Amino acid sequence: MSNRALLLAALARGTTVLTNLLDSDDVRHMLNALKALGIHYTLSADRTRCEVTGNAGMLQSTDELELFLGNAGTAMRPLAAALCLGQNNIVLTGEPRMKERPYWPSGRCAAPGRCSD
């Protein structure tokens, strides 16, 4: 739930405050990916409250990026879908086990609406 909420906050217009955020590796990977995509956030010392400044609808990068998501399927699936909405050259990668999962081909989005591996 935390990763989905972070992604929605990143896509929203303005500032969103999330509370009761899960303090986990999966959430840390999502936060690192959002930061690489230019999303600004402030995380509390106990890592359970996050203030996210959204970009009003699209995650984009003018740079070619490789975003490491560890073993976070809860970050991989929704982030892959959101990135396919923009003009991006971004590779989503993770632990070797991630490549064994059935959604792995969605790990690379080359153009709007098109994903490939």
C-alpha positions as CSV (number, residue, x, y, z in Angstrom):
1,M,0.0,0.0,0.0
2,S,2.9,2.4,0.8
3,N,4.5,2.1,-2.6
4,R,1.2,2.7,-4.4
5,A,0.5,5.8,-2.2
6,L,4.0,7.2,-2.9
7,L,3.5,6.8,-6.6
8,L,0.1,8.4,-6.5
9,A,1.5,11.3,-4.5
10,A,4.3,11.7,-7.0
11,L,1.8,11.9,-9.8
12,A,-0.5,14.3,-8.0
13,R,-0.5,18.1,-8.2
14,G,0.9,19.9,-5.1
15,T,2.0,18.4,-1.8
16,T,0.7,15.2,-0.3
17,V,1.4,14.1,3.2
18,L,1.5,10.3,3.8
19,T,1.4,8.9,7.3
20,N,1.9,5.4,8.7
21,L,4.3,4.6,5.8
22,L,5.9,1.2,6.0
23,D,9.6,1.3,6.9
24,S,10.9,-1.4,4.5
25,D,13.4,-2.1,1.8
26,D,10.6,-2.0,-0.8
27,V,9.6,1.5,0.2
28,R,13.3,2.7,0.2
29,H,13.7,1.4,-3.3
30,M,10.5,3.3,-4.5
31,L,11.7,6.5,-2.8
32,N,15.1,6.2,-4.5
33,A,13.4,5.7,-7.8
34,L,11.1,8.7,-7.4
35,K,14.1,10.8,-6.4
36,A,16.0,9.8,-9.5
37,L,12.9,10.8,-11.5
38,G,13.0,14.3,-9.9
39,I,10.3,13.9,-7.3
40,H,11.0,15.9,-4.1
41,Y,10.0,14.5,-0.7
42,T,10.8,14.9,3.0
43,L,10.9,11.8,5.1
44,S,10.5,11.8,8.9
45,A,13.3,10.5,11.1
46,D,11.3,7.4,11.9
47,R,10.5,7.0,8.2
48,T,6.8,6.7,8.7
49,R,5.7,10.1,7.5
50,C,6.5,11.5,4.0
51,E,5.7,14.8,2.4
52,V,5.8,14.4,-1.4
53,T,5.7,17.2,-3.9
54,G,3.9,15.8,-7.0
55,N,4.7,16.7,-10.6
56,A,1.1,16.9,-11.8
57,G,0.7,13.8,-13.8
58,M,3.8,12.4,-15.4
59,L,7.1,10.8,-14.4
60,Q,9.8,11.7,-16.9
61,S,13.5,11.9,-17.3
62,T,15.5,13.5,-20.1
63,D,18.4,11.2,-19.1
64,E,18.7,7.5,-19.7
65,L,18.2,5.9,-16.3
66,E,18.4,2.5,-14.7
67,L,16.3,2.2,-11.5
68,F,17.2,-0.6,-9.1
69,L,14.1,-1.8,-7.3
70,G,15.6,-4.7,-5.3
71,N,12.9,-7.3,-4.8
72,A,10.0,-4.8,-4.7
73,G,7.3,-6.1,-6.9
74,T,5.0,-3.5,-5.3
75,A,7.3,-0.9,-6.8
76,M,8.0,-2.6,-10.2
77,R,4.4,-3.1,-11.5
78,P,2.9,0.3,-10.9
79,L,6.0,2.2,-11.6
80,A,6.4,0.4,-15.0
81,A,2.9,1.4,-15.9
82,A,3.3,5.0,-14.9
83,L,6.6,5.3,-16.8
84,C,5.0,4.0,-20.0
85,L,2.8,7.2,-20.0
86,G,5.8,9.4,-20.8
87,Q,8.7,9.7,-23.3
88,N,11.3,7.8,-21.3
89,N,14.4,5.7,-21.7
90,I,14.3,4.0,-18.3
91,V,15.3,0.5,-17.4
92,L,13.7,-1.0,-14.3
93,T,15.9,-3.7,-12.7
94,G,16.2,-5.6,-9.5
95,E,17.4,-8.7,-7.8
96,P,17.9,-11.7,-10.0
97,R,14.7,-13.3,-8.6
98,M,12.7,-10.4,-10.1
99,K,13.5,-11.7,-13.6
100,E,11.8,-15.0,-12.8
101,R,8.5,-13.3,-12.1
102,P,5.8,-13.3,-14.8
103,Y,5.7,-9.5,-15.2
104,W,9.4,-9.1,-16.0
105,P,9.0,-8.0,-19.7
106,S,7.3,-4.9,-18.4
107,G,10.6,-3.8,-16.9
108,R,11.5,-1.5,-19.8
109,C,9.3,1.1,-21.4
110,A,10.7,2.5,-24.6
111,A,7.9,4.8,-25.7
112,P,4.4,5.8,-24.6
113,G,2.2,2.7,-24.4
114,R,5.0,0.3,-25.4
115,C,7.0,-1.9,-23.0
116,S,9.6,-4.4,-23.9
117,D,12.4,-6.4,-22.3
